[in-house]
Amino acid sequence: MKKLLLIAAVAVMGITANAQEFRFGPKAGYSYSTLKVKGDGQSETSDPLHTFYIGGIAEYKLSDKFALQGELLYSPLGGKVKIKEADPEDPTTFFNFKAKQTFHTLLIPVSAKYFITEGLSVSAGVNVGLILSAKSKLSADLGMGPLFELEVDKEIDIKDQLNTLNLAPFLGAEYALENGLFFDARYNLGVSNLAKNAQGDEKLTNSFIQVGVGFKFGGN
């Protein structure tokens, strides 16, 4: 009987120790997102879309130095374009154009983490993005002489023009406090061609920077 109690105690201690390696919690932060178009040997990057992300994480520590982490996040990503031109000889002739493309995206980042110190870690992984919906907001202000001006402001659905999958490998860093609070930052490099009807070597990619804060429950 004493042997059975001893084995049971050791088993419970082992379960407890394993449970302390698993941590989870919420995270949220700021996203800096851009679109890049390539084709015919040229490339152009959009102005950034300043937006946010929100969701949760789960971390499993394999040892003192290594861990695996999975996340589920929502973020509106995309980019903006702004063109402003005017006739220097006739101020009533001008062209102002703005376009903002917003991809409402479900992000599933999976990464491996290396702990430089107990609180400081670096990570590498891939962000699997699923575009749920996509909108393009267009606005234009045209002046074509003293007798004619035109303003346009509309939003259109562009989901059917995009591929759903947006893969983005990333590198990141995290600093965690003993109370569970952590701060992290990462750069996600978009590699998937989002243009569904791309012609020739045309390619549309979405890259983004994330900086945020979160809290981990569990652990020691």
N, C-alpha and C positions, 0 to 999 in steps of 0.2 A: 504493500500500500504506500509506503514512504517513497519507493522508487517511482510509482505512478504519479504521486503528487509532485515530485521533483521534475519529472518529464513534462507535466502539465504546466508547471511554473516556468520552465525554460521556454516552452512553446508560446506561452502568453507574452513573455518578454520579447521573444523574437517577432511576434506579430506587432507588438507595440513599437519596436525599433523600426520595422518596415513602414509602419504607418507614419512615423515621424519623417520619413524621406519624401512623402507626398505633400505638396502644398498647392493651394488654389486660391483664386480671388479675382476681383474686378480690376480693370485698368481702363484708362481713357487718356486722350491727349490731342495734340495738334498734328495735322497732316499738311505737308507742302507738296502739292501734286502738279506734275507737268505732263504734257503730251508731246511726243516727238514723231514727226513725219519724215520718212526717207523715201527717195525715189529718184531715178535718173541721175544717180551720183551726187545728189544733193540732200541736205537734211535741214530741218527747221524745228526749233523747240518753242512751244507756246509759253505765254506768260503763266505764272503759277496760279493755281487755285488754292486759296487758304481755307482749310476745312478742318474736320475733326475725325476722331475714331472713338469707339466705345465697345466694350465687351468684357471677356473674361479669359483667364489663363489657368493652366494646370501644369505643374512642374514635378517631375520625378527625379530625385537625385540618386544617381547610380553609385557615386562615391564622394569623397570630400572635394574632388576636382571636376567631376563631370556630371551633367544632368541632361535630361531630355525635356523639352517644353512644347506644349501644344496650346493653341489659342483659337478663339472664335470671336471675330470682331466685325463691326459694321462701320463702313466709312464711305461718304460720297467723295469720289475721286474725279480727276479730269484735268481741264486746263482752260485758259482764256486766250483770246486773240483780240488785239486792238489795233485798228488802222485809222490814222488820221492824216488827211491830206487837204491842202488848200491851194488855190491859185493865188500866187503872190501879187498878181496884177489885178485881181478881181476878188475881193473878200466875200462877195455873195456867191461865189462858186467854191464849194468845199465838199468833202466826203468824210464822214465819221462812221466807222463800222466797229461793232463789238459783237463777239460771239463767246458764249460760255457753255462748254460741254461738261455735263455732270453725269458720272457713272455711279449709280447707287450699288455698292459692291459689298458682298459678304466675303470676308477674308478669313482664311484658315492657315495661319503661319505654323510651321513645324520646324524646330531648331534643335541643334546640339549646343550645349553651353560648357564653357571651360572657366573655372573659378581661379582667378589670379590670386585673390585673397578671399576670405570668408564672405565679404560683402560685395566685392567687385568681380564681375564676370564679363566675358565676351561671348558672342554667339554667332552662328552661321546656320542658314537654313533656306527654306523656300516658302514664299507666301502664295498660297493657292487662292486666287481671287475669282469669284463668280459674280458676273455683272447681272444684277436682278432687273434693273431698268436703267434707261439712259435718256437724257433730255438735252436738247440744244436750244439755248435762248439767244435769239438774234435781235439786235437793235441797230438801226441805221438812221443817220440824219444827213440828208442830202440837200445841198443847195446848188441849183443849176441856173443861177442868174437872179435878178431882182424880182422876177415874177413867178418863180417856181421853187418851192421847198417841199420836201417829203420826209416824213418820219415813219419808221417801221419799228414795231416792237412785238415780237411773238415768240412762242415756245413750241417746239415740235418734238415728237417722239422719234428717237433714232436707234432704238434697241434693235430693230431688224437689220440695221446696217453694221452691227458689231458682232464679233464672236464673243461667246459668253465667258470663255476661260481666259484669265489673265495671270500668267505665271510670273513671279518676280523673286528671284534669289536675293537674299539680303545678308548684310553684316550688321551687327549691333553690339551694344554694350549696356550693362545694367549695374546700378549701385543700389544695394539693399541695406536697410537699417535692421537692427536686431528686433525691433517691434513689429516687423512685417511690411513696413512702408518701403516702396522701391521707386526708383526713377530709371527710365530707360530711353534709348535713342537708337534708331536704325535707318539704314538706307536700303531701299528696295528698288532693284533694277528691273524694269519691265522688259521681258524678252518675247512675250507672245504678240503675234500680229493681230491686232484687234479689228482691222479693216476686213469685213467679211467679203466684200467684192473687190479686193485689191487687184490691180492690173500690173503686169510686169513685176518689177522688183519693189513696188510700192509697199510700205510698211508703216503701221501706226502702233506705237508703244506708249505705255503709261508707267512712269517711274515716280516714286514718292519717298519723302522723308517723314518719319514719325518720331515725335518727342512726347513722352507722357509720364504718367504716374499711376501707381496702383498699390494694391495691398494684398499680401499673401497670408492666408490662414493655414494653420497646421504647422508641422515641424517642431523644432525644439522650443 
